[in-house]
Amino acid sequence: MGLFKKFRNKHTTEINTNEDFWNWFVENEKSFFKTVRERQQIERDFLDQLAQKLDKLIGGYNFLTGMFDEKTAELIITADGVVKHIVFVEELIQAAPSIDGWRFTASKPALPKSHQGIILEDMPFDPSNLNFYSNENPNRPDEINITVVYDNYKEELKDPISSGVFIFLDNFLGELAVVTDIDFVYIIGPDKIEKELIPIEKLKDFIIWRQKEFVEKYEGTLYNTENDKYHSLEATLENGKPLIAIINTTLLEWDRKASHPWILLLEINYEGNEYGMPNDQYYEIMDQFEDELMERLKTEQGYLNVGRETADGLRKVYFACKDFRTPSKVTAEIRFKYQDKLNVEYNIYKDKYWQTFNQFKPTI
């Protein structure tokens, strides 16, 4: 792909659905194509308008654009690594019409070898100066945990070096693989090497092999919570206010946690009383919200309600999930339904060994 420009979205009130967006795009695609092909006033005549329209959709969209070849412009919509937005990026692209001269792509794809290397702040990142090795942990054997070795590493430049390594990985593996397949990446210089180095070109094959092992090990694994035990746990915050948690303690002892590697964390802010607890009305509404969520995210389909904690004006609700796409959509829909009643934020992240819940174990 030729010269790419990237732009973050701004605010508008005109677009409400994917169909609205694509109808608008079709009306303007010829002028957009001309702008991208000629690379003149691209921000003013295309990117600014695109950003304003995308902002009204469910959110988190960023994008790249440029010429895919001499006759085809490409628009890449990306969630920029935010897991809960990936499914909406994919649905937006799936809804795209077929337009001569345009190619639409969800998430940054792996680039051809000739385009994978980058230069960031005068530092090159390419296969000639990048290697890796795997970090094995016998207590967490299913994690894909790697150390990337950058030949020109300097501690005082660790932030731009980290950015350069991850941009290279996006170019080499594709954005979706980096976000969803790799659990941990550590970046070091040659002076910190602890194992035999593997050329970075072999990273893709390594990940495919490890993912295949993982899928074969856990395919079809489900959990039945019908006979589980739930415990009420109490603690005191540093400010003296109480924390009350209800946790499925049986589930926390399960030996196949990695089969449900995605954690859905909901945070519901409320106005607490002098002890930081919600009043009866808030309790009722929050319980309704959680009941609707559990009705849509069913245990038998791979969505496990681990528990919740309530303290100092904040309730946290935890689910462990087999995938991230369905929880992203369901939570967004129910959150929208309750937007006038509850202040709800949510996040989805990978945690194969449920380290999120270690905080509850000492008191169990």
HUHUSUL-V778151 format. One record per pair of residues at least 4 apart in sequence whose C-alpha atoms are under 7 Angstrom apart, sorted by sequence separation. I is the first residue (numbers start at 1). J is the second residue. If there is no record, write none. Layout:
# HUHUSUL-V778151
i;j
I;J
I;J
This chain:
# HUHUSUL-V778151
i;j
16;20
17;21
18;22
19;23
20;24
21;25
22;26
23;27
24;28
25;29
28;32
29;33
30;34
31;35
32;36
33;37
34;38
35;39
41;45
42;46
43;47
44;48
45;49
46;50
47;51
48;52
49;53
50;54
51;55
55;59
68;72
82;86
85;89
86;90
87;91
88;92
89;93
90;94
91;95
92;96
111;115
112;116
119;123
120;124
125;129
126;130
137;141
154;158
157;161
158;162
159;163
160;164
161;165
162;166
163;167
164;168
165;169
166;170
167;171
168;172
169;173
170;174
173;177
174;178
175;179
176;180
177;181
178;182
188;192
202;206
203;207
204;208
205;209
206;210
207;211
208;212
209;213
210;214
211;215
212;216
213;217
214;218
215;219
236;240
237;241
248;252
249;253
257;261
272;276
273;277
278;282
279;283
280;284
281;285
282;286
283;287
284;288
285;289
286;290
287;291
288;292
289;293
290;294
291;295
292;296
293;297
294;298
298;302
299;303
310;314
311;315
324;328
325;329
326;330
327;331
328;332
329;333
330;334
331;335
332;336
333;337
334;338
335;339
338;342
339;343
351;355
360;364
15;20
35;40
42;47
43;48
67;72
68;73
111;116
119;124
136;141
170;175
173;178
236;241
237;242
272;277
273;278
278;283
298;303
299;304
310;315
15;21
36;42
67;73
68;74
79;85
118;124
119;125
236;242
237;243
272;278
297;303
309;315
310;316
35;42
54;61
66;73
67;74
79;86
118;125
235;242
236;243
271;278
308;315
309;316
66;74
117;125
118;126
170;178
235;243
270;278
308;316
309;317
65;74
117;126
169;178
234;243
235;244
308;317
335;344
35;45
65;75
79;89
135;145
234;244
307;317
308;318
35;46
64;75
65;76
78;89
93;104
134;145
135;146
233;244
234;245
307;318
64;76
77;89
93;105
134;146
135;147
232;244
233;245
306;318
63;76
64;77
93;106
133;146
134;147
232;245
233;246
305;318
306;319
32;46
63;77
132;146
133;147
232;246
305;319
306;320
62;77
63;78
132;147
133;148
231;246
232;247
304;319
305;320
61;77
62;78
90;106
132;148
230;246
231;247
303;319
304;320
61;78
62;79
89;106
131;148
132;149
230;247
231;248
303;320
304;321
61;79
62;80
130;148
131;149
230;248
231;249
303;321
60;79
130;149
131;150
229;248
230;249
302;321
303;322
130;150
228;248
229;249
302;322
129;150
130;151
229;250
129;151
228;250
228;251
324;348
60;85
162;187
73;101
74;102
75;103
76;104
77;105
78;106
79;107
72;101
73;102
74;103
75;104
76;105
77;106
78;107
36;66
37;67
71;101
72;102
73;103
74;104
75;105
76;106
77;107
78;108
36;67
72;103
76;107
173;204
21;53
76;108
242;275
241;275
277;311
296;330
153;188
241;276
276;311
277;312
278;313
153;189
276;312
277;313
36;73
145;182
148;185
152;189
276;313
15;53
144;182
145;183
146;184
147;185
148;186
149;187
150;188
151;189
221;259
14;53
125;164
144;183
145;184
146;185
147;186
148;187
149;188
150;189
151;190
7;47
12;52
16;56
17;57
33;73
125;165
143;183
144;184
145;185
146;186
147;187
148;188
149;189
272;312
10;51
11;52
12;53
15;56
16;57
149;190
218;259
272;313
9;51
10;52
15;57
271;313
8;51
9;52
12;55
13;56
125;168
270;313
11;55
12;56
120;164
269;313
270;314
9;54
10;55
269;314
9;55
268;314
269;315
267;314
268;315
267;315
268;316
267;316
118;168
266;316
267;317
117;168
265;316
266;317
9;61
116;168
265;317
266;318
9;62
265;318
8;62
264;318
265;319
7;62
116;171
263;318
264;319
7;63
116;172
263;319
264;320
6;63
263;320
6;64
248;306
262;320
263;321
5;64
247;306
248;307
261;320
262;321
4;64
5;65
110;170
111;171
247;307
260;320
261;321
262;322
4;65
110;171
111;172
246;307
247;308
260;321
261;322
262;323
4;66
109;171
110;172
133;195
246;308
260;322
262;324
3;66
110;173
133;196
245;308
246;309
259;322
2;66
110;174
133;197
245;309
1;66
2;67
109;174
132;197
133;198
244;309
245;310
1;67
2;68
108;174
109;175
131;197
132;198
243;309
244;310
1;68
108;175
131;198
132;199
243;310
244;311
1;69
107;175
131;199
132;200
243;311
107;176
131;200
242;311
130;200
241;312
142;214
127;200
18;92
22;96
127;201
268;342
269;343
224;299
268;343
269;344
224;300
268;344
18;95
223;300
267;344
268;345
222;300
266;344
267;345
266;345
267;346
222;302
266;346
265;346
266;347
265;347
264;347
265;348
264;348
263;348
264;349
262;348
263;349
262;349
263;350
262;350
263;351
261;350
262;351
261;351
261;352
260;352
258;352
257;352
258;353
257;353
257;354
81;179
140;353
87;325
84;328
84;347
84;348
83;348
83;349
